[in-house]
Amino acid sequence: MSATLLRPVTPADLPALFEHQRDPVAAAMAAFPPRSREAFDPHWAKILRDETVIARAIIHDDVLVGNAVSFLQHGNRVVGYWIDRRHWGRGIATRALTLLLEEIRERPLWAHAAKHNVGSLRVLEKCGFVVHGEGTIPGDDAVEELILIREE
C-alpha cells in the first residue's frame, strides 16, 4: 500500500524542489514560471525563515515528490502545493492537501488555480474548496484563474 506523509521542508530538500519547479509542462499547467537558481534559493530561504508560513515536504513511498505550503497573502491564509509531474494522477496531491488541512486549524482558507489546471481544481474541490471568484494571474501572458475558499 502506498503511503503519503508530510514533514517540514529542510534545506536538503531544496535541490529536488528546484528541479520540480523547472519542469516546463508543470510550470505551464500551474501558470507559474520557473525560478532561476538565483531567485529560487533566496525565495525558499525567506519561506523557511517566516514563522507564519507552513512549508511541508510531500513524501510518497519514501520519495520527496513535492511540497505543500500555507502562507498569508493580503490577510488571508492561502494554501498551495506542487507535485513533481512524474507523480501526477496518483492521488498524492489530494492526500497531501488533506494532511495539510488537518494541520491548519485557521479558517477560511484560500487557494488560487489557473482555470486550465483541471487537475488542481479537482484536488481543491475534493478537499472542500468552492469557487469564490475569478481573477488574473499577472505576467507577460496573463492567465485566468479561479479563487477558491474553504470555510470549514
C-alpha positions in Angstrom: 0.0 0.0 0.0 1.3 3.5 -0.9 1.9 6.0 1.9 1.9 9.7 1.6 3.1 11.9 4.5 4.1 15.5 5.2 7.1 16.7 7.1 8.8 20.1 7.4 10.8 21.2 4.4 14.5 21.3 5.1 17.3 22.9 3.2 18.3 19.4 2.0 15.0 19.2 0.1 15.6 22.4 -1.9 17.6 20.9 -4.8 14.8 18.4 -5.6 12.1 21.1 -5.2 14.1 23.4 -7.5 14.1 20.6 -10.2 10.4 20.0 -9.7 9.5 23.7 -10.5 11.8 23.7 -13.5 9.6 21.3 -15.4 8.1 23.4 -18.3 4.9 21.3 -18.6 4.2 21.6 -14.8 5.1 25.3 -14.9 2.7 25.9 -17.8 -0.1 23.9 -16.0 0.4 25.9 -12.8 0.8 29.2 -14.8 3.8 29.8 -12.6 7.1 30.5 -14.4 10.1 28.5 -13.1 12.6 30.5 -10.9 16.3 30.6 -11.7 18.5 29.2 -9.1 19.5 32.8 -8.1 15.8 33.6 -7.5 14.8 30.2 -6.0 17.3 30.0 -3.2 16.5 33.4 -1.6 12.8 32.8 -2.1 12.9 29.5 -0.2 15.3 30.9 2.4 12.6 33.6 3.1 9.9 30.9 3.3 11.9 28.8 5.8 12.6 31.9 8.0 8.9 33.1 8.0 7.2 31.8 11.1 3.8 32.5 9.5 4.5 30.0 6.7 3.8 26.3 6.9 6.1 24.6 4.4 5.8 20.8 4.1 7.7 18.3 2.0 5.4 15.7 0.4 6.9 12.3 0.8 5.3 9.4 -1.1 6.7 5.9 -0.6 9.8 7.4 0.9 10.4 9.7 -2.1 10.2 13.5 -2.0 7.6 14.2 -4.6 6.6 17.9 -3.9 5.7 20.5 -1.4 2.6 21.8 0.3 2.5 25.3 1.8 0.3 27.7 3.6 1.1 31.4 3.9 -0.6 34.8 4.5 -1.5 36.9 1.5 -3.4 40.1 1.9 -4.5 39.0 5.3 -5.9 35.6 4.1 -4.4 32.2 4.8 -3.7 30.6 1.4 -2.7 27.0 0.6 -0.8 25.7 -2.4 1.1 22.7 -3.5 3.4 21.4 -6.2 3.8 17.8 -7.2 6.6 16.5 -9.4 4.9 15.7 -12.8 6.2 12.1 -12.7 3.8 11.6 -9.8 0.7 13.2 -11.2 -2.6 11.3 -11.4 -2.0 9.1 -8.4 -4.0 10.9 -5.7 -0.9 12.2 -4.0 -1.9 15.9 -4.2 -5.3 15.2 -2.7 -3.8 13.2 0.1 -1.1 15.8 0.8 -3.6 18.7 0.8 -5.9 16.7 3.1 -3.0 16.3 5.5 -2.1 20.0 5.3 -5.7 20.9 6.0 -5.7 18.7 9.1 -2.7 20.6 10.4 -4.1 24.1 9.8 -7.0 25.0 12.1 -7.5 28.5 10.8 -10.5 29.1 8.5 -11.3 30.3 6.0 -8.6 29.0 3.7 -8.0 30.3 0.2 -6.5 28.8 -2.9 -5.8 30.0 -6.4 -5.6 27.8 -9.6 -5.3 28.6 -13.3 -8.7 27.9 -15.0 -7.0 25.5 -17.3 -5.5 23.5 -14.5 -8.3 21.0 -14.2 -6.3 18.5 -12.1 -5.5 21.1 -9.4 -9.1 22.4 -9.4 -10.3 18.8 -8.9 -7.9 18.3 -6.0 -9.2 21.5 -4.4 -12.8 20.6 -4.8 -12.2 17.1 -3.3 -10.7 18.9 -0.3 -13.8 21.0 0.2 -12.9 24.2 -1.6 -15.5 26.0 -3.6 -15.1 28.7 -6.3 -15.4 32.1 -4.8 -14.4 34.3 -7.7 -12.2 34.8 -10.7 -9.0 36.7 -11.3 -6.0 37.0 -13.5 -2.5 35.7 -12.7 -0.3 38.6 -13.6 2.6 38.2 -16.0 3.6 38.6 -19.6 0.9 36.1 -20.6 -1.9 36.9 -18.1 -3.8 33.7 -17.2 -7.3 33.5 -15.9 -7.6 31.9 -12.5 -10.2 30.7 -10.1 -10.1 31.8 -6.5 -11.4 29.2 -4.1 -12.3 29.2 -0.5 -12.8 26.6 2.2 -14.9 27.9 5.1 -14.9 24.8 7.4 
